[in-house]
Every structure is written in C-alpha cells, then in structure tokens.
Amino acid sequence: MSPGDEHGYTDTARTRLRLPEDPYAGSPRRGTRNSSRGLVTVVGVVVLLIAAIAFANRGDSPKDGGAKARTVEPQAAPTAPSGTKPVGTKTTGVPTGFAHTAQGAQSAASNYAVALGSTSMFRRDSRHALLQVLYTPDAAATLQGSLDKAFSAEFLARMGLDAEGNPPKNSTFVSRVVPIGTSVHAYADDKAEVAVWYTGLIGMAGSNSTDPVTSSWKTWTFDLRWSGGDWKIAADSQKNGPAPVPGDDKAATSDEISKATEEYGGFTYAR
C-alpha cells in the first residue's frame, strides 16, 4: 500500500519508460509524487511498529495456547486443487470462512492482503469494518485509533482525496494489491505465519492528477490465529521486494488507467 521511491527504480530504469502525450503523464509531478509516496511509507512504518509493539510478547501469553507453531522451510507452493471447496461466504465484501489448514491460511492471507491494500482503507467506516473482520479483537482495537490518526484529512489531501477519502470529480483513485505467491513459514493447528509476495498499485488517474498511478513490489507477512472459526490477523509486517527489473512497457494514459480500474475487478484467492 505504499509504492513510491521504494520501488527500487534506478535512474536508468526511469529513462526506459516511454510516457504518452497526456497531461496525466506530462504534468510537473515529481515533487508531489515523492512527498505523498514518502508519507504513505511513513504511515505503513508507523502501523507496523504499533503492531510489533502490541504483539511482541504474545507468544508467551497463555492466550496463545494450543500446539506450538512448527517452523517449516519456505518453499514454492503453486496453486493446485486441494479437494476442499473454496469459501462460499463474504463479510464486508471480503471472503471469509477459510479452511482450517495450511492452504486455508494461505488463501486467507492472500485475500486479506487484497482487502487491506484496497481503497476501502482510505475511508473511515469501511476501514473500521475491515479491521473488525480481518484482525483478532485485540489487534483491531489496537490499530483502529492509530490508523484513524494516520489516515488524517491532511494525509488524504496529500493523496488527492477529500476528508472522506473520495477522489475529485472525473478522477479515479487506485489502490490495489495483487498477490503473486505465498509461502508458509510456520504452521500449527491454531496459528500460522504466511508471507504474501505481491505487486501494488497506487495513485490518482485523472487529467489534472499530479500523482499518477505507480507500482511497487513487496512481501507482506501475516501472523495468523485460528479464532472464531476462521483465520484472523494477530500481527503483520512488510518489506520491500523482491522486485523484477522494470520492462519497456509504455505507460498508459489516465483515461486508460481509469477505464481498466472500472472494467477489471479484483480477485478472490482460494486453494
């Protein structure tokens, strides 16, 4: 959710981008993009620090109970039929009711990354609803107030949004996470640690935008707990990369990005 200079783009990589003749691409945006992207990064770091502090000692708490998580060597886990039916329910628009298995944990982590990387996180009511659905009660209570402060009116304005998290007229705000793969780092009956490698999109598509949609590559690690008949997030952290070498793809115009955002919906991941 925080793409920007952390893309790992070098000056050489930037010179390979062929920008179209479009006000969206030709506006003097560099300074604004860097400042807003930097703020998004700061928000992400703050949230992760809060989560880390809140849950650093959970492993020693009696609440953990159950079997000790078994650390496993990370390995490729390609999507394949598991014999278990995919989830058939949604809560607040997010798939829920995942299998109580390692594959179920991977599917949950992937779907949760998609939800947390969406535009819903920029609106107060939908953000609160997501926290209640995706996180354990303790984690949700810890994060809600901190995230409300992080997503302040000033921060939203820097992203080109109004105080309610809405984009200007004739503009489309884009924030998406697209999982590339998952890896189970540890698993037990009541807990799992799953890493999701993903590419993210964020920015404003519009003729007057000074903050065009850009991409990033990150790895999002979720500390999951089996709670209330589903996997819930107890803590999470992110790191940059691994990022591939940028290609020679021609950058799309603002209209093309807006149209693609409207025409192509997100994915539901189930194994």
Residue pairs with C-beta under 8 A, 6 or more apart in sequence:
1 40
1 44
1 116
1 117
1 121
1 175
1 177
1 200
1 202
2 37
2 40
2 41
2 43
2 44
2 200
2 202
2 216
2 218
2 238
3 37
3 40
3 200
3 201
3 202
3 214
3 215
3 216
4 33
4 34
4 36
4 37
4 38
4 40
4 41
4 214
4 216
5 34
5 37
5 38
6 37
6 41
6 216
6 240
7 214
7 215
7 216
7 217
7 243
8 217
8 240
8 241
8 243
9 246
13 245
13 246
16 246
16 248
17 246
17 251
18 248
18 250
18 251
19 25
19 26
19 251
20 250
20 251
20 252
20 253
22 253
22 254
22 255
23 207
23 208
23 254
24 205
24 206
24 207
24 209
24 212
24 253
24 254
24 257
25 212
25 251
25 253
25 254
27 208
27 209
27 210
28 210
29 209
29 210
29 211
29 212
32 210
32 211
33 203
33 210
33 211
33 212
33 214
35 158
36 158
36 159
36 160
36 211
37 214
39 155
39 158
40 159
40 202
43 150
43 151
43 155
44 238
46 146
46 150
47 143
47 146
47 147
47 150
48 236
48 237
48 238
50 142
50 143
50 146
51 139
51 142
51 143
51 235
51 236
51 237
52 235
52 237
54 138
54 139
54 142
54 235
55 139
55 223
55 234
55 235
58 64
58 234
58 235
64 190
64 191
65 190
66 188
66 189
66 190
66 191
67 188
67 189
67 190
68 188
69 186
69 187
69 188
69 191
69 192
69 193
70 186
70 187
70 188
71 185
71 186
72 184
72 185
72 186
72 187
74 183
74 184
74 185
74 195
75 183
76 181
76 183
77 106
77 181
77 182
77 183
77 184
79 271
80 271
82 99
82 101
82 103
82 271
84 99
84 101
84 103
84 104
84 271
86 107
86 268
86 270
87 95
87 96
87 97
87 98
87 107
87 268
87 270
88 97
89 95
89 96
89 97
90 96
91 133
92 126
92 129
92 130
92 132
92 133
93 115
93 120
94 111
94 112
94 115
94 130
94 133
94 134
95 107
95 111
95 268
95 269
95 270
96 133
96 230
97 229
97 230
98 104
98 105
98 107
98 108
98 111
98 230
98 231
99 107
100 189
100 226
102 184
102 187
102 192
103 271
104 231
104 271
105 184
105 187
105 192
105 194
105 224
105 231
106 182
106 184
106 194
106 271
107 269
107 270
107 271
108 194
108 224
108 230
108 231
109 182
109 194
109 195
109 196
109 220
109 222
109 224
109 231
110 179
110 182
110 196
110 269
111 268
111 269
112 134
112 222
112 233
113 177
113 179
113 196
113 198
113 220
113 222
114 176
114 177
114 178
114 179
114 266
114 267
114 269
115 130
115 134
116 130
116 134
116 177
117 175
117 176
117 177
117 198
117 200
118 175
118 176
118 177
118 266
119 165
119 173
119 174
119 175
120 126
120 127
120 129
120 130
121 127
121 130
121 147
121 151
121 175
122 151
122 156
122 159
122 161
122 165
122 173
122 175
123 164
123 165
123 166
124 148
124 151
124 164
124 165
127 147
127 148
127 151
128 144
131 140
131 143
131 144
131 147
132 140
134 140
134 232
134 233
135 143
135 232
135 233
135 234
136 225
136 227
136 232
136 233
136 234
138 234
139 232
139 233
139 234
139 235
151 165
153 163
156 162
156 163
156 165
157 163
159 173
159 204
159 211
160 167
160 168
160 171
160 173
160 204
160 209
160 210
160 211
161 167
161 173
162 168
166 173
167 173
167 204
167 206
168 206
168 208
170 206
170 207
171 204
171 205
171 206
171 208
171 209
171 258
172 204
172 205
172 206
172 257
172 258
172 261
172 262
173 203
173 204
173 205
174 201
174 202
174 203
174 204
174 205
174 213
174 257
174 261
175 200
175 201
175 202
176 200
176 201
176 202
176 266
177 198
177 199
177 200
177 220
178 198
178 199
178 200
178 201
178 267
179 196
179 197
179 198
179 269
180 197
180 198
180 199
181 196
181 197
182 194
182 195
182 196
182 197
183 194
183 195
183 197
184 192
184 193
184 194
185 193
185 194
185 195
185 221
186 192
186 193
187 193
189 226
190 225
190 226
191 223
191 224
191 225
191 226
191 234
192 224
192 231
193 221
193 222
193 223
193 224
194 221
194 222
194 224
195 219
195 220
195 221
195 222
196 219
196 220
196 221
196 222
197 217
197 218
197 219
197 242
198 217
198 218
198 219
198 220
199 215
199 216
199 217
200 215
200 216
200 217
200 218
201 213
201 214
201 215
202 213
202 214
202 216
203 209
203 211
203 212
203 213
203 214
204 211
204 212
204 213
205 212
205 213
205 254
205 255
205 257
205 258
205 261
206 254
206 258
207 254
209 254
212 251
212 254
212 257
213 257
216 240
216 243
217 240
217 241
217 242
217 243
217 244
218 238
218 239
218 240
218 241
219 238
219 239
219 240
219 241
219 242
220 236
220 237
220 238
221 236
221 237
221 238
221 239
222 233
222 235
222 236
223 233
223 234
223 235
223 236
224 231
224 232
224 233
224 234
225 231
225 232
225 233
225 234
226 232
252 260
